[in-house]
Amino acid sequence: MEASILDLRYKMKDVLCAVDRNEVVAITYRGKTKAILKPVPEERSRIDPTTHPFFGMNHPTEGDTSLDDLRRERFDI
């Protein structure tokens, strides 16, 4: 669809109906195309990341490490 600036002012409802029908609207000013109005694509539903098979694949298999274990000496002499 092609709409002039005056169409935007006086017939905005028709322009928005064209966008609802997934039409691309070219906006013209004095016969020259100034802008293109495109419909926004539908949002996809988001998938819960915890259901993905790779979620938690690097989960530590050992228990928690305490700070005392990290700070102890390397060698017991």
N, C-alpha and C positions, 0 to 999 in steps of 0.2 A: 504494500500500500504506500502511496505517496501523499503526504499531507503538508500543507503550507503552514506558515506561522499563524495565519488567520484561522485555519482549521483547528490548530491547537487551542486557540483562544475560544472559538465559538462551538466547536464540535469535539471537545475533549472526550466525551463519552464514546463517540464512534471510534476515536483513535484507541482508547483503552479496550474497547471490545475487539478491535483488530489484534491488539497485543494478546488478549485472552485467547484468541484463536491461533496463537503461535505464529502470527504474521510479523514480518520485519517491516517497520514503518520508516520510510525515508522522509526526513523533515527538510523542506525546502524554504529558501528565503530568496525572493526575486528570481525564482526559477533555478537556482543553484542549490545543490544538496549541501546542507550544513551539518546534518547529524543523521545517525541511524539509530533507531530505537528498537532494541531486541528484547524479547521476553526472557525473563530469568528462568534457567532450567530448574526443574523440580529437585528438591533436596532428596538425596538418597537417605534411606534409613541407616543409622549408625549401628555397627555391629559391636557388641560387647567384647572388648579385647581379652577378657579372661576366658572366653570360650575358644580362642584360637589355640591350636595344638602346640605352638611354640611358647605360649605363655608359661613362665616359670621353668623353662628348660635349664636355666643356670642356677636354679635354686640350690643353696648349699646343702650338701648331704650330711655334713657334720653338725654337731650341736653348736651352741653359741660359744664364742671364745671370750674369756674374761680378760680384763686389762692386766691382771697379775700374770696371766700366762704369756701375754705379749711382752711384758717388761722383764721377765726373768732372765738370768744370765745365760749365756750361750753354753758355757761348759761348767760343769760342777767339778771343781778341783779341790 
